[in-house]
Amino acid sequence: MRIIGGKLKGLRLNPPSKLPVRPTTDLAKEALFNILFNQLDFEKIRVLDLFSGTGNISIEFASRGVPDICSVDRDFGCYNYLKSLVKQYELPAIKPLKADVFKFIESETEKYDLIFADPPYDLPQINIIAANIFEHKLLKPEGYLIIEHPSMKKLDNHPNYVEQRKYGSSSFSFFKEMHTENED
């Protein structure tokens, strides 16, 4: 697992083997960041990384200049590993948070330009992540939600669903916050 862009490009991450994670592959991550780089100004966005695991995605965003990243994972080992990387590589943009993602979504009051969720593939609630995020209004106008999930799983039954991009056995489903002129 390596950082593929920005100031930490080439950095290899070697998380402890006992962490309960399935990191995003370098191929899928590179494709994802190519898409995002053309749509977002990384130096001006606020990112929420749900089920952050090793912090691989959060570090990739920080490496590329994102100034504000909240990384949420309930596993103590993942939380501590990311905290150690934040300190070691001086990444003050990343704020690790040890919390249950679903409880966090219910109580969070901040809004984000981009929310990335990489839940465990066997998590029964994958289908409700998008609904919870839109119900609690966590995206800024024109904000994006991206959920990584097994390619055989379809998440296209939500009104904010935009598209699915497939990379082998993993896919990213994109959702967009859409606002009309007469909304408050």
N, CA and C atoms as a LAMMPS dump frame, in Angstrom:
ITEM: TIMESTEP
0
ITEM: NUMBER OF ATOMS
552
ITEM: BOX BOUNDS ff ff ff
-5.0000000000000000e+02 5.0000000000000000e+02
-5.0000000000000000e+02 5.0000000000000000e+02
-5.0000000000000000e+02 5.0000000000000000e+02
ITEM: ATOMS id mol type element x y z
1 1 1 N 0.863 -1.168 0
2 1 2 C 0 0 0
3 1 3 C 0.908 1.229 0
4 2 1 N 0.683 2.09 -0.994
5 2 2 C 1.553 3.265 -1.088
6 2 3 C 0.729 4.515 -1.373
7 3 1 N 1.322 5.661 -1.077
8 3 2 C 0.711 6.939 -1.409
9 3 3 C 1.114 7.244 -2.852
10 4 1 N 0.125 7.584 -3.688
11 4 2 C 0.395 7.673 -5.124
12 4 3 C 0.519 9.093 -5.659
13 5 1 N 0.266 10.116 -4.811
14 5 2 C 0.387 11.484 -5.306
15 5 3 C 0.693 12.468 -4.2
16 6 1 N 1.112 13.658 -4.596
17 6 2 C 1.341 14.731 -3.635
18 6 3 C 2.693 14.659 -2.957
19 7 1 N 2.795 15.371 -1.835
20 7 2 C 4.091 15.518 -1.163
21 7 3 C 4.624 14.215 -0.57
22 8 1 N 3.757 13.249 -0.299
23 8 2 C 4.202 11.963 0.251
24 8 3 C 4.216 10.855 -0.806
25 9 1 N 4.155 11.239 -2.078
26 9 2 C 4.124 10.253 -3.166
27 9 3 C 5.255 9.245 -2.999
28 10 1 N 4.89 7.957 -3.124
29 10 2 C 5.879 6.891 -3.001
30 10 3 C 5.99 6.309 -1.605
31 11 1 N 5.425 6.984 -0.613
32 11 2 C 5.491 6.483 0.763
33 11 3 C 4.767 5.148 0.859
34 12 1 N 5.43 4.158 1.416
35 12 2 C 4.806 2.844 1.625
36 12 3 C 4.286 2.764 3.053
37 13 1 N 3.03 2.37 3.17
38 13 2 C 2.428 2.192 4.489
39 13 3 C 2.454 0.705 4.83
40 14 1 N 2.896 0.4 6.03
41 14 2 C 2.975 -0.987 6.476
42 14 3 C 2.226 -1.138 7.789
43 15 1 N 0.898 -1.174 7.712
44 15 2 C 0.112 -1.27 8.939
45 15 3 C 0.307 -2.62 9.624
46 16 1 N 0.074 -2.659 10.93
47 16 2 C 0.156 -3.939 11.642
48 16 3 C -0.798 -4.954 11.006
49 17 1 N -0.361 -6.192 10.916
50 17 2 C -1.164 -7.218 10.231
51 17 3 C -2.453 -7.55 10.976
52 18 1 N -2.528 -7.208 12.255
53 18 2 C -3.726 -7.57 13.034
54 18 3 C -4.902 -6.596 12.856
55 19 1 N -4.713 -5.502 12.106
56 19 2 C -5.812 -4.557 11.918
57 19 3 C -6.909 -5.186 11.045
58 20 1 N -8.173 -4.956 11.408
59 20 2 C -9.292 -5.542 10.641
60 20 3 C -9.62 -4.693 9.409
61 21 1 N -8.728 -4.704 8.412
62 21 2 C -8.891 -3.815 7.261
63 21 3 C -8.744 -4.557 5.937
64 22 1 N -9.279 -3.944 4.892
65 22 2 C -9.123 -4.364 3.502
66 22 3 C -8.843 -3.075 2.736
67 23 1 N -7.575 -2.653 2.683
68 23 2 C -7.279 -1.353 2.079
69 23 3 C -7.667 -1.282 0.601
70 24 1 N -8.054 -0.081 0.176
71 24 2 C -8.34 0.195 -1.229
72 24 3 C -7.078 -0.097 -2.039
73 25 1 N -7.213 -0.818 -3.134
74 25 2 C -6.034 -1.157 -3.935
75 25 3 C -5.433 0.101 -4.555
76 26 1 N -4.135 0.048 -4.831
77 26 2 C -3.463 1.194 -5.447
78 26 3 C -4.095 1.534 -6.793
79 27 1 N -4.472 0.514 -7.572
80 27 2 C -5.09 0.745 -8.881
81 27 3 C -6.409 1.5 -8.737
82 28 1 N -7.27 1.03 -7.836
83 28 2 C -8.569 1.68 -7.635
84 28 3 C -8.371 3.087 -7.074
85 29 1 N -7.438 3.225 -6.141
86 29 2 C -7.187 4.534 -5.531
87 29 3 C -6.674 5.529 -6.577
88 30 1 N -5.77 5.082 -7.437
89 30 2 C -5.252 5.97 -8.479
90 30 3 C -6.372 6.421 -9.412
91 31 1 N -7.232 5.497 -9.807
92 31 2 C -8.362 5.847 -10.674
93 31 3 C -9.29 6.84 -9.971
94 32 1 N -9.598 6.588 -8.71
95 32 2 C -10.472 7.471 -7.938
96 32 3 C -9.893 8.887 -7.86
97 33 1 N -8.619 9 -7.534
98 33 2 C -8.026 10.327 -7.378
99 33 3 C -7.881 11.047 -8.715
100 34 1 N -7.74 10.312 -9.8
101 34 2 C -7.741 10.958 -11.122
102 34 3 C -9.098 11.589 -11.397
103 35 1 N -10.17 10.894 -11.032
104 35 2 C -11.525 11.432 -11.212
105 35 3 C -11.708 12.675 -10.332
106 36 1 N -11.362 12.559 -9.067
107 36 2 C -11.594 13.646 -8.115
108 36 3 C -10.741 14.875 -8.413
109 37 1 N -9.519 14.65 -8.858
110 37 2 C -8.61 15.76 -9.123
111 37 3 C -9.175 16.697 -10.189
112 38 1 N -9.94 16.135 -11.128
113 38 2 C -10.523 16.946 -12.196
114 38 3 C -11.828 17.62 -11.786
115 39 1 N -12.359 17.302 -10.611
116 39 2 C -13.653 17.849 -10.2
117 39 3 C -13.6 18.706 -8.94
118 40 1 N -12.517 18.614 -8.189
119 40 2 C -12.451 19.315 -6.896
120 40 3 C -11.134 20.07 -6.765
121 41 1 N -11.176 21.184 -6.057
122 41 2 C -9.962 21.919 -5.721
123 41 3 C -9.512 21.41 -4.356
124 42 1 N -8.576 20.477 -4.355
125 42 2 C -8.169 19.795 -3.123
126 42 3 C -7.751 20.76 -2.011
127 43 1 N -7.204 21.911 -2.367
128 43 2 C -6.703 22.831 -1.341
129 43 3 C -7.815 23.624 -0.664
130 44 1 N -9.07 23.427 -1.102
131 44 2 C -10.183 24.19 -0.533
132 44 3 C -11.321 23.314 -0.02
133 45 1 N -11.122 22.001 0.028
134 45 2 C -12.242 21.136 0.416
135 45 3 C -12.076 20.56 1.812
136 46 1 N -13.196 20.088 2.303
137 46 2 C -13.259 19.434 3.604
138 46 3 C -13.71 17.997 3.348
139 47 1 N -12.953 17.022 3.859
140 47 2 C -13.191 15.612 3.579
141 47 3 C -13.543 14.854 4.86
142 48 1 N -14.508 13.951 4.733
143 48 2 C -14.861 13.016 5.804
144 48 3 C -14.561 11.619 5.289
145 49 1 N -13.693 10.903 5.995
146 49 2 C -13.298 9.545 5.626
147 49 3 C -13.918 8.598 6.647
148 50 1 N -14.98 7.894 6.227
149 50 2 C -15.697 6.984 7.121
150 50 3 C -15.165 5.559 6.958
151 51 1 N -15.072 4.838 8.065
152 51 2 C -14.445 3.507 8.084
153 51 3 C -13.014 3.67 7.566
154 52 1 N -12.284 4.603 8.161
155 52 2 C -10.984 5.009 7.609
156 52 3 C -9.903 3.943 7.695
157 53 1 N -10.051 2.957 8.558
158 53 2 C -9.082 1.857 8.611
159 53 3 C -7.667 2.341 8.824
160 54 1 N -6.768 2.004 7.906
161 54 2 C -5.351 2.375 8.028
162 54 3 C -5.122 3.866 7.822
163 55 1 N -6.124 4.568 7.286
164 55 2 C -5.943 5.988 6.983
165 55 3 C -5.357 6.22 5.605
166 56 1 N -5.223 5.165 4.825
167 56 2 C -4.671 5.211 3.473
168 56 3 C -5.293 6.343 2.633
169 57 1 N -6.616 6.433 2.613
170 57 2 C -7.307 7.454 1.81
171 57 3 C -7.098 8.842 2.424
172 58 1 N -7.211 8.943 3.742
173 58 2 C -6.991 10.23 4.419
174 58 3 C -5.592 10.762 4.136
175 59 1 N -4.597 9.896 4.204
176 59 2 C -3.214 10.317 3.965
177 59 3 C -3.037 10.743 2.514
178 60 1 N -3.697 10.038 1.604
179 60 2 C -3.637 10.422 0.187
180 60 3 C -4.201 11.835 -0.007
181 61 1 N -5.331 12.119 0.642
182 61 2 C -5.9 13.475 0.552
183 61 3 C -4.95 14.504 1.163
184 62 1 N -4.399 14.217 2.342
185 62 2 C -3.488 15.152 3.004
186 62 3 C -2.245 15.383 2.157
187 63 1 N -1.729 14.326 1.557
188 63 2 C -0.544 14.422 0.706
189 63 3 C -0.785 15.358 -0.47
190 64 1 N -2.047 15.449 -0.904
191 64 2 C -2.404 16.271 -2.059
192 64 3 C -2.917 17.659 -1.659
193 65 1 N -2.779 18.012 -0.382
194 65 2 C -3.059 19.38 0.028
195 65 3 C -4.433 19.657 0.608
196 66 1 N -5.236 18.625 0.863
197 66 2 C -6.544 18.867 1.483
198 66 3 C -6.302 19.345 2.925
199 67 1 N -6.875 20.494 3.313
200 67 2 C -6.563 21.096 4.608
201 67 3 C -7.355 20.558 5.803
202 68 1 N -8.451 19.851 5.559
203 68 2 C -9.333 19.461 6.662
204 68 3 C -9.93 18.085 6.384
205 69 1 N -9.454 17.08 7.133
206 69 2 C -9.875 15.696 6.925
207 69 3 C -10.254 15.087 8.266
208 70 1 N -11.483 14.633 8.374
209 70 2 C -11.933 13.924 9.573
210 70 3 C -11.978 12.438 9.23
211 71 1 N -11.241 11.622 9.985
212 71 2 C -11.125 10.191 9.713
213 71 3 C -11.758 9.408 10.852
214 72 1 N -12.84 8.684 10.546
215 72 2 C -13.614 8.002 11.585
216 72 3 C -13.501 6.49 11.44
217 73 1 N -13.109 5.839 12.525
218 73 2 C -13.093 4.377 12.579
219 73 3 C -13.312 3.967 14.028
220 74 1 N -14.021 2.867 14.229
221 74 2 C -14.305 2.456 15.611
222 74 3 C -13.235 1.54 16.185
223 75 1 N -12.346 1.011 15.326
224 75 2 C -11.32 0.085 15.807
225 75 3 C -10.171 0.852 16.462
226 76 1 N -9.862 0.481 17.69
227 76 2 C -8.827 1.173 18.451
228 76 3 C -7.461 1.06 17.774
229 77 1 N -7.147 -0.115 17.204
230 77 2 C -5.865 -0.309 16.522
231 77 3 C -5.735 0.591 15.307
232 78 1 N -6.808 0.695 14.513
233 78 2 C -6.797 1.571 13.328
234 78 3 C -6.631 3.026 13.749
235 79 1 N -7.397 3.421 14.762
236 79 2 C -7.331 4.794 15.271
237 79 3 C -5.903 5.129 15.716
238 80 1 N -5.294 4.239 16.498
239 80 2 C -3.935 4.493 16.996
240 80 3 C -2.904 4.496 15.879
241 81 1 N -3.072 3.603 14.904
242 81 2 C -2.136 3.561 13.772
243 81 3 C -2.19 4.884 12.994
244 82 1 N -3.398 5.356 12.699
245 82 2 C -3.515 6.618 11.957
246 82 3 C -2.967 7.779 12.789
247 83 1 N -3.268 7.799 14.091
248 83 2 C -2.714 8.858 14.958
249 83 3 C -1.196 8.873 14.891
250 84 1 N -0.576 7.694 14.878
251 84 2 C 0.894 7.621 14.826
252 84 3 C 1.421 8.14 13.483
253 85 1 N 0.703 7.853 12.392
254 85 2 C 1.132 8.355 11.072
255 85 3 C 0.981 9.871 10.984
256 86 1 N -0.108 10.391 11.544
257 86 2 C -0.332 11.842 11.55
258 86 3 C 0.837 12.538 12.241
259 87 1 N 1.269 11.965 13.355
260 87 2 C 2.389 12.549 14.108
261 87 3 C 3.705 12.365 13.344
262 88 1 N 3.963 11.139 12.892
263 88 2 C 5.231 10.827 12.225
264 88 3 C 5.459 11.669 10.978
265 89 1 N 4.409 11.855 10.171
266 89 2 C 4.552 12.571 8.898
267 89 3 C 4.042 14.008 8.96
268 90 1 N 3.754 14.48 10.181
269 90 2 C 3.312 15.859 10.405
270 90 3 C 2.169 16.235 9.472
271 91 1 N 1.016 15.587 9.702
272 91 2 C -0.174 15.775 8.876
273 91 3 C -1.31 16.363 9.717
274 92 1 N -1.189 17.64 10.098
275 92 2 C -2.201 18.236 10.978
276 92 3 C -3.587 18.349 10.331
277 93 1 N -3.679 18.185 9.021
278 93 2 C -4.981 18.258 8.351
279 93 3 C -5.883 17.09 8.757
280 94 1 N -5.264 15.967 9.157
281 94 2 C -6.037 14.761 9.489
282 94 3 C -6.388 14.754 10.97
283 95 1 N -7.697 14.633 11.237
284 95 2 C -8.177 14.517 12.615
285 95 3 C -8.772 13.12 12.793
286 96 1 N -7.998 12.171 13.35
287 96 2 C -8.535 10.833 13.59
288 96 3 C -9.583 10.868 14.704
289 97 1 N -10.621 10.092 14.55
290 97 2 C -11.69 10.036 15.538
291 97 3 C -12.091 8.586 15.734
292 98 1 N -12.037 8.121 16.982
293 98 2 C -12.472 6.765 17.289
294 98 3 C -13.955 6.828 17.619
295 99 1 N -14.775 6.304 16.701
296 99 2 C -16.226 6.36 16.895
297 99 3 C -16.907 5.347 15.982
298 100 1 N -18.098 4.945 16.376
299 100 2 C -18.946 4.138 15.514
300 100 3 C -19.455 5.06 14.404
301 101 1 N -19.28 4.655 13.157
302 101 2 C -19.621 5.509 12.015
303 101 3 C -21.095 5.904 12.018
304 102 1 N -21.983 4.966 12.309
305 102 2 C -23.419 5.276 12.249
306 102 3 C -23.837 6.244 13.352
307 103 1 N -23.247 6.114 14.533
308 103 2 C -23.52 7.074 15.614
309 103 3 C -22.929 8.433 15.265
310 104 1 N -21.754 8.435 14.653
311 104 2 C -21.114 9.676 14.232
312 104 3 C -22.004 10.425 13.235
313 105 1 N -22.517 9.692 12.235
314 105 2 C -23.375 10.315 11.216
315 105 3 C -24.59 10.972 11.87
316 106 1 N -25.179 10.301 12.85
317 106 2 C -26.366 10.839 13.529
318 106 3 C -26.076 12.11 14.315
319 107 1 N -24.871 12.218 14.865
320 107 2 C -24.585 13.35 15.757
321 107 3 C -23.765 14.467 15.096
322 108 1 N -23.164 14.2 13.934
323 108 2 C -22.301 15.196 13.288
324 108 3 C -23.122 16.397 12.796
325 109 1 N -22.582 17.586 13.005
326 109 2 C -23.265 18.805 12.57
327 109 3 C -22.488 19.545 11.478
328 110 1 N -21.246 19.143 11.231
329 110 2 C -20.436 19.768 10.186
330 110 3 C -20.884 19.259 8.812
331 111 1 N -20.562 20.041 7.776
332 111 2 C -20.853 19.632 6.4
333 111 3 C -19.531 19.478 5.648
334 112 1 N -19.534 18.566 4.68
335 112 2 C -18.308 18.215 3.961
336 112 3 C -18.5 18.338 2.454
337 113 1 N -17.389 18.643 1.758
338 113 2 C -17.394 18.69 0.301
339 113 3 C -17.338 17.281 -0.283
340 114 1 N -16.653 16.393 0.427
341 114 2 C -16.492 15.02 -0.032
342 114 3 C -16.548 14.081 1.161
343 115 1 N -17.362 13.057 1.036
344 115 2 C -17.408 12.004 2.048
345 115 3 C -17.049 10.707 1.341
346 116 1 N -16.036 10.037 1.871
347 116 2 C -15.609 8.745 1.336
348 116 3 C -15.895 7.696 2.402
349 117 1 N -16.614 6.649 2.024
350 117 2 C -16.936 5.568 2.961
351 117 3 C -16.434 4.247 2.387
352 118 1 N -15.623 3.555 3.165
353 118 2 C -15.098 2.253 2.752
354 118 3 C -15.421 1.237 3.844
355 119 1 N -16.714 0.871 3.954
356 119 2 C -17.123 -0.041 5.017
357 119 3 C -16.622 -1.464 4.769
358 120 1 N -16.591 -2.281 5.819
359 120 2 C -16.285 -3.703 5.591
360 120 3 C -17.271 -4.249 4.554
361 121 1 N -16.77 -5.04 3.62
362 121 2 C -17.626 -5.537 2.532
363 121 3 C -18.773 -6.402 3.031
364 122 1 N -18.616 -7.01 4.209
365 122 2 C -19.692 -7.859 4.74
366 122 3 C -20.625 -7.103 5.695
367 123 1 N -20.469 -5.792 5.771
368 123 2 C -21.321 -4.987 6.647
369 123 3 C -22.763 -4.998 6.126
370 124 1 N -23.715 -5.466 6.943
371 124 2 C -25.106 -5.545 6.46
372 124 3 C -25.716 -4.179 6.139
373 125 1 N -25.222 -3.094 6.759
374 125 2 C -25.818 -1.766 6.577
375 125 3 C -25.222 -0.96 5.428
376 126 1 N -24.447 -1.577 4.534
377 126 2 C -23.875 -0.811 3.409
378 126 3 C -24.976 -0.062 2.668
379 127 1 N -26.126 -0.711 2.494
380 127 2 C -27.217 -0.107 1.718
381 127 3 C -27.803 1.152 2.346
382 128 1 N -27.605 1.374 3.643
383 128 2 C -28.23 2.546 4.28
384 128 3 C -27.27 3.705 4.516
385 129 1 N -26.001 3.531 4.171
386 129 2 C -25.019 4.603 4.406
387 129 3 C -25.428 5.879 3.673
388 130 1 N -25.729 5.772 2.389
389 130 2 C -26.107 6.969 1.607
390 130 3 C -27.344 7.631 2.187
391 131 1 N -28.358 6.839 2.495
392 131 2 C -29.598 7.4 3.054
393 131 3 C -29.313 8.153 4.349
394 132 1 N -28.478 7.581 5.215
395 132 2 C -28.149 8.239 6.491
396 132 3 C -27.418 9.563 6.271
397 133 1 N -26.478 9.571 5.357
398 133 2 C -25.699 10.786 5.106
399 133 3 C -26.589 11.891 4.542
400 134 1 N -27.461 11.559 3.599
401 134 2 C -28.342 12.582 3.022
402 134 3 C -29.416 13.006 4.025
403 135 1 N -29.91 12.078 4.83
404 135 2 C -30.914 12.423 5.849
405 135 3 C -30.343 13.404 6.871
406 136 1 N -29.068 13.234 7.226
407 136 2 C -28.444 14.105 8.224
408 136 3 C -27.728 15.297 7.595
409 137 1 N -27.891 15.451 6.277
410 137 2 C -27.4 16.624 5.551
411 137 3 C -25.916 16.933 5.813
412 138 1 N -25.074 15.915 5.635
413 138 2 C -23.652 16.082 5.906
414 138 3 C -22.853 16.602 4.709
415 139 1 N -23.484 16.653 3.533
416 139 2 C -22.78 17.155 2.351
417 139 3 C -23.102 18.624 2.111
418 140 1 N -22.086 19.361 1.704
419 140 2 C -22.293 20.742 1.264
420 140 3 C -22.988 20.711 -0.09
421 141 1 N -23.586 21.831 -0.516
422 141 2 C -24.169 21.882 -1.863
423 141 3 C -23.111 21.457 -2.892
424 142 1 N -23.505 20.627 -3.821
425 142 2 C -22.615 20.083 -4.853
426 142 3 C -21.578 19.11 -4.295
427 143 1 N -21.737 18.701 -3.032
428 143 2 C -20.8 17.76 -2.436
429 143 3 C -20.965 16.35 -2.984
430 144 1 N -19.925 15.541 -2.809
431 144 2 C -19.919 14.158 -3.273
432 144 3 C -19.839 13.177 -2.115
433 145 1 N -20.552 12.071 -2.254
434 145 2 C -20.397 10.909 -1.391
435 145 3 C -19.915 9.786 -2.289
436 146 1 N -18.862 9.104 -1.861
437 146 2 C -18.349 7.954 -2.604
438 146 3 C -18.299 6.777 -1.636
439 147 1 N -18.932 5.69 -2.026
440 147 2 C -18.927 4.482 -1.197
441 147 3 C -18.198 3.389 -1.964
442 148 1 N -17.17 2.817 -1.322
443 148 2 C -16.482 1.67 -1.907
444 148 3 C -17.212 0.416 -1.448
445 149 1 N -17.432 -0.511 -2.372
446 149 2 C -18.205 -1.711 -2.042
447 149 3 C -17.879 -2.828 -3.02
448 150 1 N -18.309 -4.066 -2.716
449 150 2 C -18.057 -5.159 -3.662
450 150 3 C -18.772 -4.869 -4.984
451 151 1 N -18.122 -5.179 -6.1
452 151 2 C -18.687 -4.873 -7.419
453 151 3 C -20.041 -5.537 -7.648
454 152 1 N -20.274 -6.693 -7.02
455 152 2 C -21.554 -7.381 -7.257
456 152 3 C -22.707 -6.705 -6.518
457 153 1 N -22.404 -5.848 -5.564
458 153 2 C -23.452 -5.144 -4.808
459 153 3 C -23.841 -3.874 -5.566
460 154 1 N -25.115 -3.604 -5.653
461 154 2 C -25.598 -2.41 -6.349
462 154 3 C -26.173 -1.428 -5.322
463 155 1 N -25.789 -0.165 -5.446
464 155 2 C -26.276 0.873 -4.534
465 155 3 C -27.04 1.954 -5.307
466 156 1 N -27.55 1.609 -6.466
467 156 2 C -28.151 2.606 -7.36
468 156 3 C -29.615 2.924 -7.058
469 157 1 N -30.123 2.47 -5.92
470 157 2 C -31.54 2.701 -5.602
471 157 3 C -31.764 3.943 -4.745
472 158 1 N -30.825 4.867 -4.738
473 158 2 C -30.963 6.11 -3.972
474 158 3 C -31.118 7.273 -4.952
475 159 1 N -31.995 8.248 -4.673
476 159 2 C -32.222 9.345 -5.63
477 159 3 C -30.984 10.198 -5.928
478 160 1 N -29.986 10.201 -5.053
479 160 2 C -28.781 10.998 -5.279
480 160 3 C -27.661 10.198 -5.963
481 161 1 N -27.965 8.953 -6.309
482 161 2 C -26.979 8.104 -6.984
483 161 3 C -26.644 8.689 -8.352
484 162 1 N -25.351 8.695 -8.705
485 162 2 C -24.912 9.226 -9.984
486 162 3 C -24.367 8.115 -10.887
487 163 1 N -23.391 7.358 -10.382
488 163 2 C -22.775 6.311 -11.201
489 163 3 C -21.966 5.358 -10.344
490 164 1 N -21.623 4.207 -10.959
491 164 2 C -20.745 3.234 -10.328
492 164 3 C -19.536 3.034 -11.229
493 165 1 N -18.347 3.056 -10.627
494 165 2 C -17.112 2.778 -11.357
495 165 3 C -16.538 1.483 -10.788
496 166 1 N -16.262 0.54 -11.672
497 166 2 C -15.83 -0.79 -11.255
498 166 3 C -14.335 -0.972 -11.489
499 167 1 N -13.643 -1.491 -10.481
500 167 2 C -12.215 -1.797 -10.566
501 167 3 C -12.026 -3.199 -10.002
502 168 1 N -12.182 -4.196 -10.859
503 168 2 C -12.073 -5.579 -10.409
504 168 3 C -13.219 -5.926 -9.474
505 169 1 N -12.891 -6.495 -8.33
506 169 2 C -13.936 -6.913 -7.392
507 169 3 C -14.443 -5.753 -6.529
508 170 1 N -13.841 -4.579 -6.686
509 170 2 C -14.268 -3.395 -5.936
510 170 3 C -14.897 -2.367 -6.868
511 171 1 N -15.87 -1.645 -6.337
512 171 2 C -16.497 -0.559 -7.078
513 171 3 C -16.624 0.661 -6.194
514 172 1 N -16.705 1.816 -6.842
515 172 2 C -17.036 3.061 -6.165
516 172 3 C -18.39 3.508 -6.693
517 173 1 N -19.338 3.734 -5.788
518 173 2 C -20.606 4.335 -6.185
519 173 3 C -20.565 5.8 -5.779
520 174 1 N -20.919 6.67 -6.727
521 174 2 C -20.887 8.118 -6.527
522 174 3 C -22.3 8.633 -6.309
523 175 1 N -22.431 9.508 -5.324
524 175 2 C -23.694 10.18 -5.018
525 175 3 C -23.378 11.664 -4.962
526 176 1 N -24.326 12.49 -5.363
527 176 2 C -24.08 13.931 -5.374
528 176 3 C -25.221 14.647 -4.672
529 177 1 N -24.863 15.653 -3.89
530 177 2 C -25.86 16.506 -3.248
531 177 3 C -26.359 17.468 -4.307
532 178 1 N -27.631 17.406 -4.593
533 178 2 C -28.223 18.257 -5.619
534 178 3 C -29.147 19.262 -4.942
535 179 1 N -29.005 20.507 -5.282
536 179 2 C -29.89 21.541 -4.715
537 179 3 C -30.6 22.251 -5.839
538 180 1 N -31.855 22.52 -5.618
539 180 2 C -32.614 23.295 -6.608
540 180 3 C -32.674 24.745 -6.143
541 181 1 N -33.057 25.611 -7.038
542 181 2 C -33.078 27.062 -6.752
543 181 3 C -33.987 27.419 -5.587
544 182 1 N -35.114 26.735 -5.438
545 182 2 C -36.078 27.158 -4.423
546 182 3 C -35.934 26.406 -3.093
547 183 1 N -34.816 25.706 -2.895
548 183 2 C -34.581 25.094 -1.58
549 183 3 C -33.999 26.13 -0.648
550 184 1 N -34.18 25.907 0.639
551 184 2 C -33.628 26.887 1.596
552 184 3 C -32.141 26.742 1.767
